[in-house]
Structure formats: C-alpha cells, structure tokens
Amino acid sequence: MSRKLLALIVAVVVLAAAFYVGYRAGSDNSIHETIYIADCYAGASGGTCMVGDVGYGFESPPSWTDSGNVGHDTGWPTCLPQLHESTGVRFAGA
C-alpha cells in the first residue's frame, strides 16, 4: 500500500470520526427550550414569571410571539401589560 493511499484513508477516518463526535455532541447536549405556563408580573423595565419555586426573569422588552405566530423583537408583549400581574402566560425557558 502506498503512503499516499494510507494517508488518504487515515484522513477519511479522522474526518468521519470528527463528524460523528460533533454530531453526537450537538444532538445530545443542545439546549432545548421548555414551554411553561406561569403567573407573571411585569414591571416598568422587566419582570418575573414564577414556575413553582423557580423565577424566570426578563428584561425590557423580551422577544415574543403573538397569537398569530408572528415574532417580535421590539415592543412590549400584549399578554404582559406593564405594572400588572398576568396569569396563564405561556413562555419558553432554558
């Protein structure tokens, strides 16, 4: 077997192993957001949603999706009126 062929085989095996390890690491350890329904309080510049004894805080304004499934990066969520408590708010947390 020539050195070039051996080098090519080693390179292919190393690349395949690197791809496999990267694929497994990305699929097993990736962040998966969990959907919660909670009671939230929105202040003037942020707020907190409580799930059991765990509080999820956010700063003004959080990214949000409206009832028509349209995403928003600006503006205040309609389900969280500022300076009010809201019940049954659905949000994703990680």
N, C-alpha and C positions, 0 to 999 in steps of 0.2 A: 504494500500500500504506500502510495507516495505521501510526502509530507504535506503537500497542498490539500489532498483529499482528506487526510487526517485532521488538518486544521479546519477545514470546512465542516466536517462532521462535529468537531468539538464546538465550533461557533454556533451551529444549529442547535445542538443540545443545550448550550448555555442560554441562548435566546429563548428557547422553548421553556426552560426551567424558570427564567426570569418572568416570562409572560404568565406562567401558571401561578407563581408566587404572588405577583401583582394582582392578578385576577381574584385569587382567593382572599387576599388581604382586603381588597376593595369591597368584595361582596359580603364578607363575614364581619368586618369591623366598621362598616359605613354607618353614618348617623341616620337613624330612621326617626322621623318625627312622629310623635304620638298625638292623636286628636283627643282633646279634653273638652268637657263641658263644665263650666265653673261659674261661680259668682265673682264678679269683678268690681273694683272701684277705680274709676278714672279721675285723677286729679287734674290740675291745670297743665302739667307738663309730663305726665306719665301715669302709671297705675299699677295695680296688682290684681292678679287672678288667683284665687285660692282653690287648690285641689286637695281636699283633706287637710293635712297639716303643712302642705308644701305651697309656698307662694311663688308665682311666676310674675316677675316684674317686667315692665316695658317702658321705653322712653317715647317721648312725643316726636312725631306720630309713628306708630308701628306700621309695618306693611300689612295690608289687609285685603281680603277678597269679599266683594259684596254678594248679595243674594242672587245676582245674575251671573256669578262666577267670573267677574271682572276684577283683576288685581289692581291695587292702588299702592303707590309708594309715597304719596303725599296726602294730606288731608286727614281728618280725624274719622275713625270708623263710626258709622251710623249706629251700630249696636252698643257703643260705649259713649254715651253723652258725657261730656266733661263735667266734673264735680258732682257725679251721681254714682250710685251703685246699680249695677245691672246683674240680672240673674239669667242663667242658662246661656252664657256666652260660649260659643264653640271656637276653640283656637288650637293651633299646633304648637307643641313644645318639644324640645330635645334636651 
